[in-house]
Amino acid sequence: QLREGAAGVKGVRVADLSGQCEGALGLSGIVALDVEAIGGAAAVHAALLRAGVVTGTSPPGSTALDAARRKLPTLLRLSAHYFVSDAEVDRLLGALEACADHPPAT
């Protein structure tokens, strides 16, 4: 739900390698997003935090070889575990869509 919902937000690109997995095999609860088109990871992370949504960022140095090979920027890192409700995922996606509609200042 989280990965698919985020992929549908204008200006957001799923940057993890989930597209190379068959079904749910090999997927984790961590979703990495390229949000450069809507202000960048730091600005979107801060805007989501103000909206009460906790996310993280993953700088290129945290996955240096992959980031260099795929020319990745700092990514927005989402983590949906078993205790995260559908309502919380919906709230995160709504806040992400708000960032896409009105990009936060960088």
C-alpha positions as CSV (number, residue, x, y, z in Angstrom):
1,Q,0.0,0.0,0.0
2,L,2.8,2.5,0.9
3,R,5.1,1.7,-2.0
4,E,2.2,1.8,-4.6
5,G,0.6,4.9,-3.1
6,A,3.9,6.8,-3.0
7,A,4.6,5.8,-6.6
8,G,1.4,7.5,-7.6
9,V,2.3,10.9,-6.2
10,K,3.4,13.4,-8.8
11,G,7.1,14.2,-8.6
12,V,7.9,11.1,-6.5
13,R,9.9,8.1,-7.8
14,V,10.3,4.9,-5.9
15,A,14.1,4.5,-5.8
16,D,14.5,1.1,-4.1
17,L,14.9,-1.9,-6.2
18,S,11.4,-3.3,-5.6
19,G,10.6,-3.3,-9.3
20,Q,13.1,-6.1,-9.7
21,C,11.3,-8.4,-7.2
22,E,8.6,-10.8,-8.1
23,G,5.6,-10.2,-6.0
24,A,6.4,-9.5,-2.4
25,L,9.4,-11.8,-2.5
26,G,12.5,-9.9,-1.3
27,L,10.6,-6.7,-0.3
28,S,11.1,-5.2,3.1
29,G,9.0,-2.6,4.9
30,I,11.5,0.1,3.9
31,V,10.6,2.3,0.9
32,A,13.1,4.7,-0.5
33,L,11.8,7.7,-2.5
34,D,13.5,10.2,-4.8
35,V,11.7,13.4,-4.1
36,E,14.1,15.8,-5.8
37,A,11.3,17.0,-8.1
38,I,9.2,18.2,-5.1
39,G,11.9,19.9,-3.1
40,G,14.4,17.2,-2.1
41,A,14.6,14.8,0.8
42,A,15.6,17.3,3.5
43,A,12.8,19.7,2.8
44,V,10.1,17.0,2.3
45,H,11.3,15.2,5.5
46,A,11.0,18.5,7.5
47,A,7.6,19.2,6.0
48,L,6.3,15.7,6.9
49,L,7.7,16.0,10.4
50,R,5.8,19.3,10.9
51,A,2.7,17.4,9.7
52,G,3.4,14.7,12.4
53,V,4.7,12.1,10.0
54,V,8.1,10.5,11.0
55,T,10.4,9.6,8.1
56,G,14.1,9.5,7.6
57,T,16.6,10.4,4.9
58,S,19.3,8.2,3.4
59,P,22.3,10.1,2.0
60,P,24.2,8.7,-1.0
61,G,27.1,7.8,1.3
62,S,24.9,5.3,3.2
63,T,24.8,3.1,0.1
64,A,27.9,4.5,-1.7
65,L,28.3,1.9,-4.4
66,D,24.6,1.7,-5.4
67,A,24.2,5.5,-5.1
68,A,27.2,6.2,-7.3
69,R,26.2,3.6,-9.9
70,R,22.5,4.8,-10.1
71,K,23.4,8.5,-9.4
72,L,21.0,8.7,-6.5
73,P,20.4,11.9,-4.5
74,T,19.6,11.8,-0.8
75,L,16.5,9.7,-0.5
76,L,13.4,10.0,1.7
77,R,13.2,6.8,3.7
78,L,9.8,5.4,4.8
79,S,9.4,2.4,7.0
80,A,6.0,0.7,7.4
81,H,6.1,-2.1,9.9
82,Y,3.4,-4.5,11.0
83,F,2.2,-2.1,13.7
84,V,1.6,0.8,11.2
85,S,-2.1,1.1,10.5
86,D,-3.7,1.8,7.1
87,A,-4.9,5.1,8.4
88,E,-1.3,6.1,9.3
89,V,-0.2,5.1,5.8
90,D,-3.0,7.2,4.3
91,R,-2.0,10.2,6.5
92,L,1.6,9.9,5.2
93,L,0.5,9.7,1.6
94,G,-1.8,12.7,2.1
95,A,1.1,14.7,3.5
96,L,3.4,13.6,0.7
97,E,0.7,14.7,-1.9
98,A,0.5,18.0,-0.1
99,C,4.3,18.4,-0.5
100,A,3.9,17.6,-4.2
101,D,1.1,20.2,-4.6
102,H,3.0,22.8,-2.7
103,P,6.7,22.0,-2.6
104,P,8.4,22.9,0.6
105,A,11.1,25.6,0.6
106,T,14.6,24.1,0.4
